[in-house]
Amino acid sequence: MPAGVLAGGQANVNDQSRTPETERPVTPLRAALNKYRGGFIAIAGFSALVNILMLVSPMYMLQMYDRVLTSFSAQTLIMLTLIAFFLLGCFGLLEWVRNRLMQRIGLALGLNMAEDVLTSAFRSSLANQAQGATQPVRDLDSIRQFMGSPTIFAFFDIPWTPIFTAVIFMFHPLMGAVAVFGALVILTLGLLAEFRSRMPMRAAAMEGLQSHQLLESSMRNSDSLKAMGMFEGLMGRWQGQHRRSASFQSSAAGRLSVLLATTKAFRFAVQVGILGTGAYLVLQQEVTPGMMIAGSIIMSRALQPIEQGITAWRGFVGARQSWRRINGLLEQFGDADAAKGTDLPRPEGKVEAENLSIVPPGGETPVVRAVNFKLEAGMLIGLIGPSGSGKSSLASVMMGVWPASEGAARLDGAEIGGWPDHLRLRHFGYLPQQVELFDGTVAENICRLEEPEAEGIIQAAQFAGCHEVIMRLAKNYATPIGVGGRGLSAGQRQRVALARALYGDPAFVVLDEPDSNLDSEGQEALGAVLDTLRERRITTVLITHNVRLLRRVDEIGVMNEGQLVSFGPRDKIMGQFAAPRAQQAARGAGKAAAAGGQGKQPGAPAGPGKPIQVKYK
């Protein structure tokens, strides 16, 4: 096997040189396939030899009828048979080699493109909040499986149909005309299969993708489905999409089956026709009986790739749709080198938002507008505001999860979204509002799915104040966690996620509602964590309404309707909210006294404007 043809295939697709604008643009997936051009050329060469050796059987029959049976020579029979056996052995070896080579190319393509495809799917999910982010990986598997299937060789063998037809013409023009007629009809049926099945197969793929996305998103919330009796509703929606997908697939399969049955019957009819034509020409003494038999066998071989192509058409259409989806994904999100970035030193922790506006992925209306602030290294700030005021959206941009629609969020002067992943792994800490743990052990979740290091994991758990909690688990740090954190209580999940956020050497940490699901013990431990963060001069943004936690921060920012309406020292901001509450209490006391007949007491003057409703715990 030519081992060298795959040597260049392991290079990353992004190492390709850019083509001039005047040339046809090279898409990322096509560029990857171009790296295996040598392998495809080798397969085409092996296919040529395989098709040539397929003439062994008809030529053997020709010699049997026209030489051996007329000469009665046993020696000729033995020599021809030995030669035929040798050539058929070569045929089998070449057939195996081209199959194996194509499988290796498919496997190498899948391995080579897996990282880029998964990275692009991840970016697409972030940019569009898309469900079914695993679909591109399944599309890549679909392409690889099609490339490794024997049916793909029909497309390498079809170009040999005219050559086989030309051989039949060499026997007699009338036999060649029958062969040409048969090939044209079967080719027409193949093209008809493409046009007749294209739309229903495309519709079936879309409906199938949507039904899979529905299940993928819903099954993550199976507890809620059960608790609120929503499973029947989910089943109804899924069945509707599944029925439509099955209906389109049935329509496409029905059309293909009719064409396939017609093609097979017509191929047999053409074989009968060429045998009849050959027999007539034998009677006219224009061809020999050997030519008649050989022509029939060659005709069968000439039409076989077309019939196999029709059979393989469903797989080809599916692989083509997968190809287009992956190609579009890579064109939009495939700049994998951008995520690597420059190897920067550990950040000091200076955070700045400059005229920052945010539009959520897939949205059109800004949820945060023109936010400006500066945080010095080591500051601990609180961020408060009513629900829907943009706090979590601001946290997403400050962690580089979402891009800014206008302005910028910077860490040590560099845009946060541009910090490479390997530095985020060491220096960024994030506890999102919706905690999500992964399938693995407690230790693997804390170390962010990296190779577990006992010392670092235990340090993070002690930092988060949950070492004792973990030690009480059945297998402590080796305790398995199901998808979504199954096997742990809500409070345990929260504390493990906090340890994950503090793992490594964080310089900038964002904690979004870290006290949710925590009992009194957990809240005390969280308070100690905040004190330690300040002592270690780790810049921290705390989103909470828990007044006990807010008393530990240096400054407080107040969000309302997407804007940062106040930002300043803790005592000053908390005093602004304490005054309206005192005024409201005084007015309430005055009204109660007046209702009791004790005289009307003047109330304190109301504060300017409408107060922002922020509930403290």
N, C-alpha and C positions, 0 to 999 in steps of 0.2 A: 504494500500500500504506500502511496507517495506521502510520507510523513511531513515533507516540507510544505505541503499545500496548506497546512493548518498553522504553520509556525507564526505567521503574522496575524492570526486571528485573535490573539489574546490581548492585543493592545486596545486601549479604551477608544470608543467611537469618537470622543472629543479631541483625540490627538490628530484627527484628519486635518489636512490643509484646506483652507477655504478656496473655493473655486472662484474664478473671475466672474464678474457680474454678467459678462457676455455669454457665459456658458450656462447650460441647464443647471438650476440649483440642485445641490445634492442634499437630500433630506437625511436626518440622522440615521434612520433605519436602513436606508439604501446605502449610506456610507459604511455601515457595519457589514452589510452583505458584500460590498465591494472588497472588503478585506479577505473574503473567501472566494474571490474570483478564480484563483488558481484551482481550488477544489472543484468548482463548478465546471471549469474547463476539463479537468480530469474526468469528472463524471460524464461529460458529453463525449469524451474520447472513449471511455469504457462502454458507453451506450452504443457508439458507432460499432465497436467490435462485437458487442452482444448481438446487435441487429444483423451484422454480417454473418455471424455464426448461426443465426436462426435460419439461414439458407441451407445449413447442413442437411437437415431432414428432407426438404424437397429435392435437393440435388442428389441425395442418396437414393431417393425413390426414382428419380429420373435415370440414374445409372443402372438401377436394378432392372427397370423395364426395358431400357434401350441397349444395354450392354450384357448384363449377366444372363438374363432370360433368353437373349438371342444367341449368345456365345456358349452357353452352358459351361462357363469357366468357374470352377470352384475357387481357384486361386484368386481370380478377380474379386469374387464375392468376399473372400476372407480379407483381402487387402483393403477393399472399400469399407468393410465393416470396422476394421481396426482404425482406419483413418477417421471414420465417423465417430467412433467412441472417444478417440483422443480429442477431436475438436469439440465434442459435446462436453467433455471434462473441462476444457478451457472455457467453454461457455458458462458452465456452472460456477467456476472460480471467478470469472469476471462479473457475473451477476451478483455474487456474494460481496465482491470488493466494492462495487458501486453502491450497493445497499448499505454496507458498513460505512462507507465514506460519507454518504448523505446523512446517515444517523449522527455521525461525529460532527458534521457541520451544523446540524440542527442543535445538538447538545452544546457545542461551543458558542453558537449564536445566543442560545438561551442564557448561558453562564456569563457571556460577555456583556449582554444587554441588561441583565437582571438588575444590576446596581443603578444604571441610568433610568430604567423604567420605574423601579420602586421609588427612586428619588423624585422623579417627575410626578408620579402618582401622589406622593406625599405633599409636594408643593401645590399640586392641583387641589388636593383636599383642603389645604390651608387657604388657598386663594378663593375657592368657591364653596367652602364648607360642604363638599360633595360627599354623598354616601357612596358605598360600593367602591372604595379606593383600591380594593384588591382586584378589580376587574382587569386593569392593565396587565397584572401578573398572570391572570388566567388567559388573557389574549396572547401573551408571549408563549405560554405553554401550548396554546392551540396552534400557533405557527410552528413551534418545534415539533409537535406531534405530527402535523401534516407533512413536514419535511422528512420525518423519519418513517412515514408510511410508504408501502410499496406502490400505492396508487400514483404518487408523484411522478414516477418514471414514465407514465403514459404521456406526459408532456415532453419528455425527452425523446420518446419513440415516435410520436406523431410525425415529425419532420421526415422520417424514413418511409412514410406511406407512398409519396411520389416515386421514391427509388424502387420500392418493390413493384409498384405499378409499371415502371419503365422496364423492369425485368420481364414482366408478363407480356409487355408489348414486343419484347425481343422474341418471344415464342410465336406470337401472331397478333397483328393489329386488332382483329376482332375480339380476341380474348382481352387485350388491353383496354378496348373500349368498354367492355362489360365491367372491368375493374374500375375504370375512371367513373363510370356512372354510379357504381355502388359506393365509391369513396365520397363522391359529391353529395349523394343523398344522405349518407350517414353524417357527414360533416354539417350539412344543413340541419339535421336533427339535433346535433350538438349545439349549434348556435341558437336554435329554437329553445333548447333547454335553458340556455343562459338568459334569454329575454323573458321566458315564461316564469322562471323561478326567482329572478332577481328581486322583485319587489316583495313577494310574500316572505322570502327568506330574510330580507333586511328588516321587515316589520316584525317577524318572529324574534329576531335577535334583539331588537329594541324592547319589545314587550318582555322578553325573558330577562333582560338586564334590569328593567324597572321592577319586576316581581322579585328578583334577587335582592335588589337594594332595599325594597320594602321589608323583606324578611330580615336582612342583615341589620337594619336599624331597629326593628321592632323586638327582635329576640334579645337585644341587649337590655331591654326593659321588661323582661318576662315576669318579674315580680309584680310590676304595676299592672301588666296585662291580666295576671291571675287575680290580684287583689280587687280590681275594679271591674272584673267580668268583661274585659275588652277583647278576649281571644276570638270570640265569634265574629266580632266586627273585623278584626284583622284577617281572619280566615276568609270572610266574604270578599274583602278587597283583594287579597292575594289570589283567590280563586278566579276572580274576574280577569286579572292580568294574566294568570296562568292559562285560562281557557283561550284568551285571545292569542297568546303565544303558541299554544298547541294547535289552534285553528289555522294560523298562518303556516306553521310547520307542516301540518297535514295537507294544506293546499299545495305547498311547494313540493312535498314528497309525492303527492298524487300526480302532479304534472310531470315530475321527473320519472315516476314509475311507468307512466304511459309511454313517454318517449323512450325509456330504456327498453321496455318490452317491444316496442315497435322497431327499435334499432336492432335488437337481437334477432327478431324474426326476419327482418330485412337482410341481415348479414347471412343468415342461413339460406335465404332465398337467392342471394347473390352467389353463394357457393354452389348451390344447385344450378344456377344459371350458367356459371363459368364451366362447371363440369359438363353440362349439356352442350354448351358451345364447343368445348374441347372435344367431346365425343363426336359431334357433327364434323369438326375439322379433321378428326382421325379418319372418319368414314370417307372424307374427301381427300384423304392422304396428304393433308397440308401440314399436319403436326403428328408427332409420335405419341403413343400412349403415355410414355414417360412425361412428356411435356404437359399432357392433359392433367395428370395427377399432380405434378409439381406446380402447375399454374393454380390449381385449386388450393393447395397448401399455402402458397405464397400469397394468394388473395386473402385467405383467412388471416394470415399474419399482418397484411397491410391494413385490414379493417379493424383488427383487434385493439390497437392503441386508441382509436377514435371511440370505440365502444367503452373502453376502460376510462377514457376521459369523461364521458357522460356519467358513468358510475361514480367517479371521484368528484363530480362537479359540486355536490353539496359540501364536501370537505374543503374544496378549493374556495368556494364562496365564503364559507365561515372563516377560513384563514385570511382571505382578502379583506374581510370586514375587520378582523383583528388587526391586520397590518395597518389599515387606514386609521383605526382608533389610536394605536400606539404611535404611528407617525405623527398624527396631529398633536398628541400629548407631548412628544419629544420636541416638536417644533416650538411649542409654546412654553414648555417648562424644562427643556432638556439641557440647559447650560449648567452641567454638573460641576464644572470647575469653579463656578461662582461661589459655591458653598464652602470651598476650601479656604479661600481668603488668605490673608497674611498672618504669619505667626507672631502675634502681638504679645507684649509682656502682660503680666497680671494687672488688670485695671485698678486704679486707685479707688474708683467708685464715685466720680463726679458725674452726676446725671443732669441733663438739661433738656427741656422741651421748648422748642422755638416755633411759635405760631402753629402749633400742632392741631391738625384737624383729621378726623377719622371717619371713614365710610366702611362699614362692615363688609366682609367678602360677600359678593352677590347682591349687596344693597346699592342704593342710589342716594339716600339722604344721609348727611353727616350726623353722627350721634355725639361727636365731640368736636367743638369748634374753637379755634384760636386759643389754645391753652399755652401758657408760658410760665415756666418756673425753673429754678436752679437748685440743685441739692449738692451740698458739699460732701466730700468723702466722709463716710462714717455716720451720716445723719440718719435718724430714725423718725420718719414722718408718718402721720396718719392721714388717711383719705376717707372722707365721709360724704354722705349725700343720700337723697332718697333713691328708691329703686328706679332704675331706668335713667339715671342721671349721667351715665357714661363711665362709671368707675372701673368696671371690669373691662370695658373696651380700651380705656386708657392703659390698664395693666397689660393687656394683650400687646399693645404697641410698644410699651416700655420693655417687654420681654422679647420683642422682635417676632412675635407670632403673626401679627398682622402688619402690613405696611401702612405708613402714613399716607393719607390722600393729599395732604398739604403740610408744609413745614417738615420738621424733623425731631426725632428723639435721639439724643446722643449720650454715649457713655465714654468719658475721657476724651471728648471731642470727636469720636468716631460714631457714625450712625449705628444704632443698636442692631438694626436688621442686617448689617454687614458683618457682624462678628461671626467668625467661622464656628462650626459646630463643635470642634474639638476644644475650643476655648469656652464655649457655653457649658460643655460637660464639666469643666473644672471650676469655672468662676461665676456661673449664673445659678440662681436658685429660684424656683417658682412653685408656689402652692396654689393651683387654680381653684376657683369657686366650686367646680364640679370635679371632685377627686376621682381619678381613674388609675387603678393599679393593673398590673399585667400578669399574665399567666406565668408563674414561676414561684420561687421561694421569697420569703421576706427579705433575705439578704440580697437577692438579685434585684428586687424592686428598689431597695435603698441605694444600691450602687449603680442605679440607672442602666441596668442590663449589661453593664461592663463585667469583666472578669472579677469575681468577688475577691476583695481583700479584707480579711477579718478585722484588721486594725482600723482601717478607715471606716468600715461599716459600723463597728461598735462605737467609734468616736462620734459619728453622725447621730446614732441613736441616743447616745448620752447627751449630746448637744441638744437634741430635740426633747430630752426628758422622757423617752419611752423605752429605755433599755430594760427596766424592770418589767414593763408591760410585755415586751417581746419574750423575755425569759420565762414568763408565765404561760406562754403558748406551748402546745404539745411538743413541738420540736424546736422551740425557740427560733433562732434565725433560719433554720432549715425548714420551717413550717411552710408547706405549699399553699399558694394563693391561687384561686381560680380566676378566670377572666372577669375583670371588673371588681376584683377584690373579694370574691366569694370565699367564705370561710372565716372572714373577719367581721367584727361588728363595725358599725359606722364610725364610732369613736376610734377604734383600732386602726381602721383604714386612714382616718384623718391624721393620726399620729405617725404612722409609717410614711405617709406622703410628706409630712413635715420633715422627717428624717431624710427623706430623699432630697428635699429642697436644700437641706443644709449639708449634703454630702460633698466631700472634696474640699476645695479652698475657695468658698464663695466670696465674691467682692460686692455683688449686687443681688439683693433678694427682694422678691415681691410676694407678699402673703395676702391672698384674697379670701377674706372671711375665714381665717385659720381657726377661729373658736367655734365654728359650727360643728355640731355633733359631739362636742367635748363636755365631759362632766366637770364637776368642781375641781377634781384632782388634775384633769387635763388642762383646765384653764390656769391653774396655779403653775403648772409646768410650762405653759406657753408664756406666762408672764416672765418666768425666769429665763426663757429663751430670748425674749426681747431684750432683757437686761444684758445678757451675754453678747448679743449682736451689737449693742452699743459699745460694750467694753472692747470688743474686737475690732471696732471701727468698720463694721460691714454696713454699707449703705442699704437701708431697708425701707420699703414702702409697705405700710400696713393698711389694708382696707377692712374696716370694722366699724361697728357702732357700739362696741362694748366699752363703756366709760372707764372701767378699771384698766383695760389695756391702753386706752387713749391717754391716760395719766402718765404712761411711761414714755410717750413719744416726745420728740423735740418740737416739732411743728405740725400743724394740721392744715390740710387743704380741703376746701368744701366745694363739691361739685353740685350743680343744679342745672337741669335742662341742657346738658352737654357743655357747660362752661365752668371754668374754675372761678367761682365768685368770690372766694376768700382764700387767703394763704398767709399764715403767719405763726407766731409763737403759740404753743399749746394753750397757755393760760388765757391769752387774749381771745383766741377763737372760742374756747369753751365758755369764757365769760360772756361772749356775745349771745350764746345760746341760753345761758343761765338767766340773763336779764329778762327776755320775753317770757320764760316760764314763770319767773317770780311775779312779773306784771299780771300774767293770766291768773296766777294763784290769788293775787291781791284783789283783782276784779271779782273773782269768784267768791272770795270771802265777803266783799262788800255787798254783793247781790244777796248772799245768804243772810247777812245781817239786816238788810232792808226788808227782805221777805219776812223776817222775824219781828218786825215792828220796832227795831232798835235804832231806827234812823238811817238815813242814806249816807253812806261813807263815800267820799270821793275816791275814785280809782286812780291808779298811776297812769300816766299818759302812755298810750300805745307807742311802740317803737316804729320808726319810719319804715314804710313799705310792708309787704306781706312776708311774714317769717317763713324760712325754709323749714319744712317738717322733717326733722331727723330724730328718729327714735333711738334712745340710748338704752342699753341693757343694764 
